[in-house]
Amino acid sequence: WLRDIDKQHFHARKCWELRKVLALNGVDDLPPNGVSHPLCIAYDETARYYYDRRELETGLEITANSIKMNEAYEAGRGEPHEIEIGTYIGTWPRYTSALALYLLNRIDEAEAMIMSLYRRHEKFYGLLNTRIFKTGVSLSALSLIRGAQGRWDESFDLAQKTLQQYKQTIGDNHFYTASAQVKVGEHY
């Protein structure tokens, strides 16, 4: 899979600009506090460009905007709120931030970030739910962090739960499930 990072940045920036225009023109479905959820997503997508370039600190700064806007969006909707697939939880900005912090060897910060997401998934969906695969994302990231902390038994247990959760939500033939298989195997 070939990636042109400059083209990725161009398109991420165009996405951000378009979503900002939509938000300002009232096209978004804005909650009473006026926070645009698509603009939250655009910040996160723009941050991914910097993560891909290994400019992790810049990515974290941009993702922090997404997290703040997600929190305001959730508060404006009366957090948590229901969307088509269930309770809305801003997963990706917290997940990508936790991974960037992990890569920067800021393990305690990564743990705090992913634990907030993990607790939310546990509360609103249950850890081994059959509804939403994103719960597996928080399980997987926490497994990675526990491994970095030398807590191998917990890391292995979380890797197994990740695999089980992915199988229950997205099935056996998905790349997340395949990746979880590898992570479980790494523990042997």
Backbone as a printed PyTorch tensor [residue, N CA C, xyz], in Angstrom:
tensor([[[  0.8480,  -1.1550,   0.0000],
         [  0.0000,   0.0000,   0.0000],
         [  0.8950,   1.2190,   0.0000]],

        [[  0.8390,   2.0060,  -1.0580],
         [  1.6810,   3.1830,  -1.1800],
         [  0.9410,   4.3990,  -0.6440]],

        [[  1.6790,   5.2530,   0.0430],
         [  1.0680,   6.4540,   0.5880],
         [  1.8950,   7.6620,   0.2060]],

        [[  1.2380,   8.6740,  -0.2690],
         [  1.8660,   9.9540,  -0.5500],
         [  1.4140,  10.8870,   0.5630]],

        [[  2.2970,  11.1460,   1.5010],
         [  1.9320,  11.9100,   2.6910],
         [  1.5140,  13.3330,   2.3360]],

        [[  2.1590,  13.9270,   1.3510],
         [  1.7810,  15.2910,   0.9740],
         [  0.3680,  15.3450,   0.3990]],

        [[  0.0030,  14.3460,  -0.4140],
         [ -1.3650,  14.2990,  -0.9330],
         [ -2.3560,  14.0360,   0.1930]],

        [[ -1.9540,  13.1860,   1.1430],
         [ -2.8110,  12.9340,   2.2990],
         [ -3.0720,  14.2440,   3.0470]],

        [[ -2.0310,  15.0310,   3.2460],
         [ -2.1810,  16.2990,   3.9520],
         [ -3.0750,  17.2490,   3.1670]],

        [[ -2.8830,  17.3180,   1.8540],
         [ -3.7080,  18.1780,   1.0110],
         [ -5.1850,  17.8430,   1.1910]],

        [[ -5.5210,  16.5660,   1.1070],
         [ -6.9190,  16.1540,   1.2060],
         [ -7.4570,  16.3030,   2.6300]],

        [[ -6.6280,  16.0400,   3.6200],
         [ -7.0610,  16.2430,   5.0100],
         [ -7.3540,  17.7200,   5.2520]],

        [[ -6.5000,  18.5950,   4.7340],
         [ -6.6980,  20.0400,   4.8840],
         [ -7.9760,  20.4790,   4.1660]],

        [[ -8.2170,  19.9690,   2.9440],
         [ -9.4420,  20.2950,   2.2120],
         [-10.6780,  19.8370,   2.9840]],

        [[-10.5970,  18.6460,   3.5680],
         [-11.6940,  18.1280,   4.3920],
         [-11.9620,  19.0740,   5.5560]],

        [[-10.8950,  19.4740,   6.2370],
         [-11.0370,  20.3670,   7.3890],
         [-11.6700,  21.6840,   6.9690]],

        [[-11.2010,  22.2490,   5.8500],
         [-11.7410,  23.5200,   5.3700],
         [-13.2200,  23.3970,   5.0270]],

        [[-13.5990,  22.3230,   4.3410],
         [-14.9970,  22.1130,   3.9670],
         [-15.8660,  21.9410,   5.2080]],

        [[-15.4040,  21.1400,   6.1470],
         [-16.2070,  20.9240,   7.3560],
         [-16.3470,  22.2030,   8.1620]],

        [[-15.3180,  23.0460,   8.1460],
         [-15.4030,  24.3250,   8.8500],
         [-16.4570,  25.2170,   8.1870]],

        [[-16.4620,  25.2690,   6.8590],
         [-17.4570,  26.0490,   6.1240],
         [-18.8570,  25.5270,   6.4250]],

        [[-19.0240,  24.2100,   6.3970],
         [-20.3380,  23.6210,   6.6920],
         [-20.7930,  23.9830,   8.0950]],

        [[-19.8700,  23.9210,   9.0530],
         [-20.2140,  24.2490,  10.4390],
         [-20.6310,  25.7100,  10.5590]],

        [[-19.8700,  26.5960,   9.9310],
         [-20.1520,  28.0260,  10.0210],
         [-21.4420,  28.4120,   9.3020]],

        [[-21.7980,  27.6660,   8.2540],
         [-23.0120,  27.9660,   7.4970],
         [-24.2330,  27.2430,   8.0340]],

        [[-24.0770,  26.5370,   9.1420],
         [-25.2160,  25.8980,   9.7730],
         [-25.6790,  24.6240,   9.1010]],

        [[-24.8570,  24.0310,   8.2290],
         [-25.2470,  22.8070,   7.5450],
         [-25.1460,  21.6060,   8.4720]],

        [[-24.2020,  21.6830,   9.4130],
         [-24.0600,  20.5990,  10.3910],
         [-25.2950,  20.5070,  11.2710]],

        [[-25.5090,  19.3260,  11.8100],
         [-26.5460,  19.1210,  12.8180],
         [-25.9330,  19.5200,  14.1650]],

        [[-25.9680,  20.8050,  14.4700],
         [-25.2860,  21.3080,  15.6580],
         [-26.1430,  21.1640,  16.9050]],

        [[-25.5200,  20.7620,  18.0040],
         [-26.2310,  20.7630,  19.2750],
         [-26.4210,  22.2030,  19.7380]],

        [[-27.1670,  22.4150,  20.8130],
         [-27.4410,  23.7770,  21.2640],
         [-26.1860,  24.6260,  21.5160]],

        [[-25.0620,  24.0130,  21.8770],
         [-23.8620,  24.8090,  22.1490],
         [-23.0750,  25.1380,  20.8830]],

        [[-23.5410,  24.6950,  19.7170],
         [-22.9470,  25.0880,  18.4500],
         [-21.6660,  24.3850,  18.0640]],

        [[-21.2880,  23.3060,  18.7210],
         [-20.0600,  22.5900,  18.3930],
         [-20.3280,  21.6320,  17.2400]],

        [[-19.4640,  21.6600,  16.2430],
         [-19.6280,  20.8350,  15.0540],
         [-18.8990,  19.5000,  15.2080]],

        [[-19.6570,  18.4090,  15.1930],
         [-19.0300,  17.0950,  15.2730],
         [-18.1660,  16.8010,  14.0500]],

        [[-18.6170,  17.0890,  12.8160],
         [-17.7290,  16.8670,  11.6780],
         [-16.4260,  17.6640,  11.7670]],

        [[-16.4660,  18.8400,  12.3730],
         [-15.2360,  19.6030,  12.5400],
         [-14.3090,  18.9080,  13.5470]],

        [[-14.8890,  18.2810,  14.5690],
         [-14.0900,  17.4650,  15.5030],
         [-13.3520,  16.3790,  14.7310]],

        [[-14.0750,  15.7180,  13.8540],
         [-13.4910,  14.6350,  13.0540],
         [-12.4020,  15.1860,  12.1370]],

        [[-12.6440,  16.3440,  11.5470],
         [-11.6600,  16.9380,  10.6430],
         [-10.3460,  17.2370,  11.3720]],

        [[-10.4250,  17.7180,  12.6020],
         [ -9.2030,  17.9310,  13.3840],
         [ -8.4480,  16.6130,  13.5490]],

        [[ -9.1710,  15.5590,  13.8810],
         [ -8.5320,  14.2610,  14.0790],
         [ -7.9120,  13.7580,  12.7830]],

        [[ -8.6200,  13.9030,  11.6800],
         [ -8.0860,  13.4590,  10.3930],
         [ -6.8360,  14.2520,  10.0060]],

        [[ -6.8250,  15.5470,  10.2990],
         [ -5.6470,  16.3710,  10.0090],
         [ -4.4760,  15.9330,  10.8850]],

        [[ -4.7400,  15.6070,  12.1260],
         [ -3.6780,  15.1560,  13.0310],
         [ -3.0260,  13.8750,  12.5260]],

        [[ -3.7970,  13.0290,  11.8820],
         [ -3.2370,  11.7580,  11.3720],
         [ -2.1170,  11.9910,  10.3630]],

        [[ -2.2250,  13.0800,   9.6040],
         [ -1.1400,  13.4380,   8.6820],
         [  0.1680,  13.6080,   9.4690]],

        [[  0.0960,  14.3290,  10.5600],
         [  1.3020,  14.5680,  11.3640],
         [  1.7780,  13.2910,  12.0460]],

        [[  0.8520,  12.4550,  12.4720],
         [  1.2430,  11.1720,  13.0490],
         [  1.9820,  10.3240,  12.0060]],

        [[  1.4640,  10.3100,  10.7860],
         [  2.1090,   9.5310,   9.7250],
         [  3.5080,  10.0460,   9.4080]],

        [[  3.7270,  11.3260,   9.5720],
         [  5.0490,  11.9200,   9.3540],
         [  5.9340,  11.8020,  10.5980]],

        [[  5.4210,  11.1790,  11.6290],
         [  6.1040,  11.0160,  12.9180],
         [  6.3240,  12.3490,  13.6160]],

        [[  5.4910,  13.3260,  13.2950],
         [  5.4930,  14.6050,  14.0020],
         [  4.4320,  14.4940,  15.0960]],

        [[  4.7670,  13.6720,  16.0840],
         [  3.7880,  13.2570,  17.0890],
         [  3.3210,  14.4140,  17.9700]],

        [[  4.2220,  15.2870,  18.3700],
         [  3.8250,  16.4110,  19.2330],
         [  2.8310,  17.3230,  18.5160]],

        [[  3.0720,  17.6090,  17.2390],
         [  2.1340,  18.4310,  16.4720],
         [  0.7980,  17.7160,  16.3420]],

        [[  0.8500,  16.4280,  16.0520],
         [ -0.3830,  15.6450,  15.9800],
         [ -1.1620,  15.6860,  17.2850]],

        [[ -0.4520,  15.5760,  18.4060],
         [ -1.1180,  15.6290,  19.7140],
         [ -1.7860,  16.9820,  19.9550]],

        [[ -1.1350,  18.0610,  19.5480],
         [ -1.7290,  19.3920,  19.7140],
         [ -3.0290,  19.5100,  18.9260]],

        [[ -3.0150,  19.0200,  17.6990],
         [ -4.2070,  19.0930,  16.8540],
         [ -5.2990,  18.1720,  17.3950]],

        [[ -4.9160,  16.9710,  17.8060],
         [ -5.9010,  16.0280,  18.3440],
         [ -6.5070,  16.5520,  19.6380]],

        [[ -5.7330,  17.3050,  20.4110],
         [ -6.2780,  17.9020,  21.6430],
         [ -7.4720,  18.7930,  21.3160]],

        [[ -7.4190,  19.5010,  20.1850],
         [ -8.5710,  20.3120,  19.7600],
         [ -9.7740,  19.4290,  19.4940]],

        [[ -9.5320,  18.3090,  18.8360],
         [-10.6200,  17.3800,  18.5330],
         [-11.2380,  16.8330,  19.8170]],

        [[-10.3900,  16.4730,  20.7740],
         [-10.8990,  15.9320,  22.0430],
         [-11.7250,  16.9840,  22.7770]],

        [[-11.2340,  18.2210,  22.8380],
         [-11.9870,  19.2980,  23.5080],
         [-13.3250,  19.5320,  22.8230]],

        [[-13.3060,  19.5420,  21.4900],
         [-14.5560,  19.7470,  20.7610],
         [-15.4970,  18.5610,  20.9460]],

        [[-14.9550,  17.3330,  20.9640],
         [-15.7880,  16.1550,  21.2190],
         [-16.4470,  16.2470,  22.5790]],

        [[-15.6880,  16.6660,  23.5880],
         [-16.2560,  16.7880,  24.9300],
         [-17.3590,  17.8420,  24.9620]],

        [[-17.1400,  18.9700,  24.2710],
         [-18.1700,  20.0060,  24.2050],
         [-19.3840,  19.5140,  23.4240]],

        [[-19.1290,  18.7740,  22.3530],
         [-20.2220,  18.2150,  21.5590],
         [-21.0580,  17.2570,  22.3980]],

        [[-20.3710,  16.3730,  23.1130],
         [-21.0700,  15.4240,  23.9760],
         [-21.8760,  16.1570,  25.0370]],

        [[-21.2880,  17.2000,  25.6410],
         [-21.9870,  17.9650,  26.6770],
         [-23.2010,  18.6730,  26.0860]],

        [[-23.0670,  19.1830,  24.8660],
         [-24.1780,  19.8640,  24.2090],
         [-25.3230,  18.9370,  23.8630]],

        [[-25.0280,  17.6640,  23.7210],
         [-26.0560,  16.6780,  23.4130],
         [-26.6100,  16.0370,  24.6810]],

        [[-26.0190,  16.3600,  25.8080],
         [-26.4430,  15.7090,  27.0380],
         [-25.7780,  14.3610,  27.1410]],

        [[-24.4800,  14.3650,  27.2700],
         [-23.6520,  13.1610,  27.2210],
         [-24.1230,  12.1100,  28.2220]],

        [[-24.1620,  10.8660,  27.8930],
         [-23.9820,  10.3780,  26.5260],
         [-25.2740,  10.5250,  25.7430]],

        [[-25.1780,  10.5200,  24.4450],
         [-26.3890,  10.5930,  23.6400],
         [-26.4190,   9.4470,  22.6450]],

        [[-27.5920,   9.1880,  22.1730],
         [-27.7840,   8.0540,  21.2710],
         [-27.6350,   8.4860,  19.8200]],

        [[-26.9200,   7.6800,  19.0550],
         [-26.8730,   7.8220,  17.6130],
         [-27.3360,   6.4870,  17.0450]],

        [[-27.2980,   6.3240,  15.7390],
         [-27.8550,   5.1250,  15.1190],
         [-27.3160,   3.8290,  15.7050]],

        [[-26.0060,   3.7780,  15.9780],
         [-25.4360,   2.5160,  16.4490],
         [-25.3580,   2.4230,  17.9630]],

        [[-25.7650,   3.4570,  18.6620],
         [-25.7250,   3.3830,  20.1220],
         [-25.2750,   4.6930,  20.7210]],

        [[-24.6670,   4.6240,  21.8740],
         [-24.2160,   5.8010,  22.5980],
         [-22.9730,   6.3610,  21.9170]],

        [[-22.9710,   7.6720,  21.6750],
         [-21.8320,   8.2990,  21.0270],
         [-20.6560,   8.4190,  22.0010]],

        [[-19.5140,   7.9520,  21.5760],
         [-18.2680,   8.1050,  22.3270],
         [-17.2120,   8.5190,  21.3150]],

        [[-16.5370,   9.6400,  21.5310],
         [-15.4860,  10.0870,  20.6190],
         [-14.2520,   9.2070,  20.7650]],

        [[-14.2090,   8.1130,  20.0330],
         [-13.1550,   7.1090,  20.1850],
         [-11.8340,   7.5040,  19.5520]],

        [[-11.8340,   7.8540,  18.2780],
         [-10.5870,   7.9660,  17.5310],
         [ -9.6220,   9.0200,  18.0570]],

        [[-10.0680,  10.2240,  18.4150],
         [ -9.0810,  11.1940,  18.9200],
         [ -8.3720,  10.7090,  20.1840]],

        [[ -9.1040,  10.0750,  21.0600],
         [ -8.4940,   9.5770,  22.2960],
         [ -7.5520,   8.3990,  21.9980]],

        [[ -7.9870,   7.5560,  21.0840],
         [ -7.1790,   6.3940,  20.7060],
         [ -5.8740,   6.8240,  20.0370]],

        [[ -5.9630,   7.7120,  19.0380],
         [ -4.7480,   8.1350,  18.3450],
         [ -3.8150,   8.9090,  19.2700]],

        [[ -4.3820,   9.6830,  20.1840],
         [ -3.5450,  10.3920,  21.1640],
         [ -2.8150,   9.4090,  22.0640]],

        [[ -3.5200,   8.3940,  22.5200],
         [ -2.8900,   7.3930,  23.3930],
         [ -1.7450,   6.6920,  22.6760]],

        [[ -1.9280,   6.3580,  21.4050],
         [ -0.8560,   5.7000,  20.6570],
         [  0.3390,   6.6300,  20.4510]],

        [[  0.0710,   7.9050,  20.1700],
         [  1.1700,   8.8590,  20.0180],
         [  1.9400,   9.0080,  21.3300]],

        [[  1.2260,   9.0910,  22.4260],
         [  1.8820,   9.1910,  23.7340],
         [  2.6990,   7.9350,  24.0210]],

        [[  2.1670,   6.7910,  23.6500],
         [  2.8930,   5.5250,  23.7980],
         [  4.2040,   5.5670,  22.9990]],

        [[  4.1260,   6.0220,  21.7530],
         [  5.3130,   6.0910,  20.9040],
         [  6.3430,   7.0960,  21.4180]],

        [[  5.8620,   8.1060,  22.1340],
         [  6.7620,   9.0850,  22.7490],
         [  7.2790,   8.6030,  24.1060]],

        [[  6.9210,   7.3740,  24.4640],
         [  7.3030,   6.7660,  25.7400],
         [  6.7460,   7.5350,  26.9380]],

        [[  5.6040,   8.1450,  26.7350],
         [  4.8830,   8.8320,  27.8110],
         [  3.7530,   7.8920,  28.2490]],

        [[  4.1820,   6.7800,  28.8140],
         [  3.2880,   5.6510,  29.0910],
         [  2.1870,   6.0170,  30.0820]],

        [[  2.5150,   6.7750,  31.1260],
         [  1.4910,   7.1440,  32.1060],
         [  0.3960,   7.9990,  31.4800]],

        [[  0.7900,   8.9310,  30.6130],
         [ -0.2010,   9.7590,  29.9180],
         [ -1.0240,   8.9220,  28.9430]],

        [[ -0.3570,   7.9960,  28.2560],
         [ -1.0640,   7.1090,  27.3270],
         [ -2.0840,   6.2640,  28.0830]],

        [[ -1.6730,   5.7680,  29.2430],
         [ -2.5850,   4.9580,  30.0520],
         [ -3.8000,   5.7750,  30.4890]],

        [[ -3.5640,   6.9930,  30.9570],
         [ -4.6820,   7.8320,  31.4010],
         [ -5.6530,   8.1010,  30.2510]],

        [[ -5.1130,   8.3730,  29.0750],
         [ -5.9520,   8.6660,  27.9110],
         [ -6.7740,   7.4320,  27.5290]],

        [[ -6.1510,   6.2920,  27.4570],
         [ -6.8780,   5.1020,  26.9990],
         [ -7.8100,   4.5730,  28.0890]],

        [[ -7.4560,   4.7710,  29.3540],
         [ -8.3490,   4.3070,  30.4300],
         [ -9.6670,   5.0710,  30.4210]],

        [[ -9.6190,   6.3580,  30.0860],
         [-10.8800,   7.1100,  30.0190],
         [-11.7730,   6.5260,  28.9240]],

        [[-11.1700,   6.1600,  27.8120],
         [-11.9240,   5.5580,  26.7160],
         [-12.4050,   4.1560,  27.0910]],

        [[-11.5250,   3.3760,  27.6780],
         [-11.8420,   2.0140,  28.1210],
         [-13.0390,   2.0240,  29.0780]],

        [[-13.0150,   2.9120,  30.0560],
         [-14.1220,   2.9930,  31.0380],
         [-15.4350,   3.3800,  30.3780]],

        [[-15.3670,   4.2790,  29.4210],
         [-16.5830,   4.7000,  28.7150],
         [-17.1730,   3.5360,  27.9170]],

        [[-16.3080,   2.7990,  27.2110],
         [-16.8090,   1.6470,  26.4610],
         [-17.3900,   0.5980,  27.4030]],

        [[-16.7080,   0.3710,  28.5110],
         [-17.1960,  -0.6010,  29.4850],
         [-18.5610,  -0.1790,  30.0250]],

        [[-18.7160,   1.0880,  30.3440],
         [-19.9660,   1.5870,  30.9230],
         [-21.1330,   1.5570,  29.9320]],

        [[-20.8920,   2.0390,  28.7170],
         [-21.9980,   2.2190,  27.7850],
         [-22.2850,   1.0160,  26.8970]],

        [[-21.3000,   0.1580,  26.6780],
         [-21.5000,  -0.9860,  25.7920],
         [-21.2420,  -2.3310,  26.4470]],

        [[-20.3330,  -2.3550,  27.4240],
         [-19.8360,  -3.6200,  27.9510],
         [-18.6190,  -4.0140,  27.1340]],

        [[-17.6150,  -4.5810,  27.7780],
         [-16.3560,  -4.8460,  27.0900],
         [-16.4440,  -5.9250,  26.0200]],

        [[-17.3000,  -6.8860,  26.1920],
         [-17.4220,  -7.9510,  25.1960],
         [-18.7710,  -7.8720,  24.4940]],

        [[-19.1310,  -6.6590,  24.1000],
         [-20.4140,  -6.4440,  23.4380],
         [-20.3870,  -6.9730,  22.0120]],

        [[-21.5530,  -7.0570,  21.4160],
         [-21.6680,  -7.5190,  20.0290],
         [-22.1200,  -6.3880,  19.1150]],

        [[-22.0710,  -5.1540,  19.6130],
         [-22.6140,  -4.0140,  18.8870],
         [-21.6000,  -3.1610,  18.1600]],

        [[-20.4760,  -2.8740,  18.7820],
         [-19.5650,  -1.8840,  18.2240],
         [-18.1100,  -2.3320,  18.3750]],

        [[-17.4010,  -2.4010,  17.2610],
         [-16.0220,  -2.9000,  17.2670],
         [-15.0560,  -1.9590,  17.9800]],

        [[-15.4100,  -0.6940,  18.1340],
         [-14.4940,   0.2820,  18.7270],
         [-14.1330,  -0.0630,  20.1680]],

        [[-14.9520,  -0.8610,  20.8240],
         [-14.5890,  -1.3270,  22.1630],
         [-13.3010,  -2.1320,  22.0800]],

        [[-13.1540,  -2.9220,  21.0270],
         [-11.9230,  -3.6870,  20.8170],
         [-10.7210,  -2.7890,  20.6300]],

        [[-10.9330,  -1.6090,  20.0710],
         [ -9.8430,  -0.6460,  19.8850],
         [ -9.2770,  -0.2290,  21.2410]],

        [[-10.1610,   0.0570,  22.1940],
         [ -9.6630,   0.4550,  23.5170],
         [ -9.0160,  -0.7300,  24.2330]],

        [[ -9.5700,  -1.9190,  24.0630],
         [ -8.9570,  -3.1170,  24.6550],
         [ -7.5600,  -3.3550,  24.0840]],

        [[ -7.4300,  -3.2170,  22.7750],
         [ -6.1560,  -3.4380,  22.1020],
         [ -5.0950,  -2.4350,  22.5630]],

        [[ -5.4630,  -1.1770,  22.6180],
         [ -4.5070,  -0.1410,  23.0510],
         [ -4.0880,  -0.3520,  24.5030]],

        [[ -5.0320,  -0.7200,  25.3450],
         [ -4.6890,  -0.9630,  26.7440],
         [ -3.7800,  -2.1800,  26.8720]],

        [[ -3.9820,  -3.1880,  26.0360],
         [ -3.0990,  -4.3530,  26.0230],
         [ -1.6690,  -3.9370,  25.6860]],

        [[ -1.5370,  -3.0800,  24.6930],
         [ -0.2280,  -2.5720,  24.2870],
         [  0.4490,  -1.8250,  25.4400]],

        [[ -0.3090,  -0.9890,  26.1130],
         [  0.2340,  -0.2020,  27.2260],
         [  0.6160,  -1.1020,  28.3960]],

        [[ -0.2240,  -2.0810,  28.7000],
         [  0.1100,  -3.0090,  29.7910],
         [  1.3990,  -3.7730,  29.4710]],

        [[  1.6040,  -4.1210,  28.2190],
         [  2.8440,  -4.7720,  27.8230],
         [  4.0420,  -3.8610,  28.0510]],

        [[  3.9010,  -2.5870,  27.7050],
         [  4.9890,  -1.6220,  27.9140],
         [  5.2970,  -1.4320,  29.3920]],

        [[  4.2970,  -1.6760,  30.2300],
         [  4.4850,  -1.5630,  31.6810],
         [  5.0180,  -2.8590,  32.2860]],

        [[  5.2040,  -3.8890,  31.4570],
         [  5.6820,  -5.1770,  31.9520],
         [  4.6020,  -5.9940,  32.6440]],

        [[  3.3530,  -5.6280,  32.4490],
         [  2.2150,  -6.3290,  33.0610],
         [  1.6840,  -7.3420,  32.0360]],

        [[  2.4840,  -8.3850,  31.8040],
         [  2.2470,  -9.3140,  30.7030],
         [  0.9650, -10.1080,  30.8220]],

        [[  0.6190, -10.5540,  32.0340],
         [ -0.6170, -11.3260,  32.1860],
         [ -1.8380, -10.4890,  31.8130]],

        [[ -1.8630,  -9.2300,  32.2630],
         [ -2.9730,  -8.3390,  31.9130],
         [ -2.9820,  -8.0450,  30.4170]],

        [[ -1.7890,  -7.8240,  29.8570],
         [ -1.6730,  -7.5480,  28.4250],
         [ -2.2300,  -8.7170,  27.6110]],

        [[ -1.8760,  -9.9320,  27.9940],
         [ -2.3410, -11.1270,  27.2950],
         [ -3.8600, -11.2740,  27.4160]],

        [[ -4.3830, -11.0820,  28.6170],
         [ -5.8260, -11.1730,  28.8270],
         [ -6.5690, -10.1530,  27.9580]],

        [[ -6.0610,  -8.9290,  27.9110],
         [ -6.6880,  -7.8940,  27.0960],
         [ -6.5750,  -8.1990,  25.6020]],

        [[ -5.4530,  -8.7790,  25.1800],
         [ -5.2960,  -9.1670,  23.7750],
         [ -6.3230, -10.2340,  23.4000]],

        [[ -6.5440, -11.1850,  24.2970],
         [ -7.5450, -12.2280,  24.0350],
         [ -8.9570, -11.6400,  23.9850]],

        [[ -9.2480, -10.7050,  24.8860],
         [-10.5630, -10.0570,  24.8840],
         [-10.7560,  -9.2280,  23.6170]],

        [[ -9.6800,  -8.5810,  23.1580],
         [ -9.7460,  -7.8140,  21.9140],
         [-10.1580,  -8.7310,  20.7680]],

        [[ -9.4860,  -9.8560,  20.6660],
         [ -9.7900, -10.8140,  19.6050],
         [-11.2370, -11.2900,  19.6960]],

        [[-11.6690, -11.6470,  20.8830],
         [-13.0430, -12.1100,  21.0730],
         [-14.0440, -11.0170,  20.6910]],

        [[-13.7650,  -9.7780,  21.1110],
         [-14.6770,  -8.6790,  20.8390],
         [-14.7590,  -8.3950,  19.3390]],

        [[-13.6290,  -8.4120,  18.6540],
         [-13.6400,  -8.2050,  17.2060],
         [-14.3990,  -9.3170,  16.4860]],

        [[-14.1850, -10.5580,  16.9030],
         [-14.9010, -11.6710,  16.2680],
         [-16.4080, -11.5040,  16.4210]],

        [[-16.8300, -11.0100,  17.5850],
         [-18.2590, -10.8400,  17.8650],
         [-18.8680,  -9.6700,  17.0940]],

        [[-18.0720,  -8.6670,  16.7390],
         [-18.6380,  -7.4770,  16.1140],
         [-18.3590,  -7.3760,  14.6190]],

        [[-17.1450,  -7.6850,  14.1950],
         [-16.8140,  -7.5200,  12.7810],
         [-16.4550,  -8.8320,  12.0960]],

        [[-16.4290,  -9.9220,  12.8640],
         [-16.2440, -11.2410,  12.2850],
         [-14.7870, -11.6630,  12.1290]],

        [[-14.6240, -12.8640,  11.6160],
         [-13.2940, -13.4650,  11.4730],
         [-12.4940, -12.8990,  10.3040]],

        [[-13.1670, -12.3570,   9.3010],
         [-12.4850, -11.9580,   8.0670],
         [-12.3190, -10.4440,   7.9550]],

        [[-11.8040,  -9.8300,   8.9870],
         [-11.5640,  -8.3910,   8.9980],
         [-10.1190,  -8.1550,   9.4140]],

        [[ -9.5010,  -7.1110,   8.8980],
         [ -8.0880,  -6.8940,   9.2200],
         [ -7.8620,  -6.5640,  10.6900]],

        [[ -8.8410,  -5.9820,  11.3770],
         [ -8.6860,  -5.7620,  12.8250],
         [ -8.6170,  -7.1070,  13.5480]],

        [[ -9.4590,  -8.0380,  13.1240],
         [ -9.4490,  -9.3660,  13.7320],
         [ -8.1190, -10.0610,  13.4530]],

        [[ -7.6330,  -9.9410,  12.2240],
         [ -6.3440, -10.5460,  11.8830],
         [ -5.2220,  -9.9470,  12.7220]],

        [[ -5.2490,  -8.6390,  12.8950],
         [ -4.2360,  -7.9690,  13.7160],
         [ -4.3140,  -8.4440,  15.1650]],

        [[ -5.5230,  -8.6240,  15.6640],
         [ -5.6990,  -9.1190,  17.0400],
         [ -5.1550, -10.5410,  17.1770]],

        [[ -5.3200, -11.3600,  16.1270],
         [ -4.7500, -12.7220,  16.1460],
         [ -3.2390, -12.6540,  16.3430]],

        [[ -2.5870, -11.7440,  15.6070],
         [ -1.1360, -11.5720,  15.7160],
         [ -0.7630, -11.1370,  17.1300]],

        [[ -1.5140, -10.1970,  17.6800],
         [ -1.1880,  -9.6940,  19.0270],
         [ -1.3150, -10.7940,  20.0850]],

        [[ -2.3220, -11.6330,  19.9490],
         [ -2.4490, -12.7590,  20.8800],
         [ -1.2340, -13.6810,  20.7170]],

        [[ -0.8910, -13.9850,  19.4630],
         [  0.2570, -14.8640,  19.1980],
         [  1.5640, -14.3220,  19.7390]],

        [[  1.7400, -13.0140,  19.7550],
         [  2.9650, -12.4020,  20.2650],
         [  3.1860, -12.6730,  21.7470]],

        [[  2.1290, -13.0270,  22.4570],
         [  2.2340, -13.2620,  23.8940],
         [  2.7470, -14.6670,  24.2330]],

        [[  2.8150, -15.5420,  23.2400],
         [  3.2800, -16.9130,  23.5130],
         [  4.7670, -17.0120,  23.4370]]])
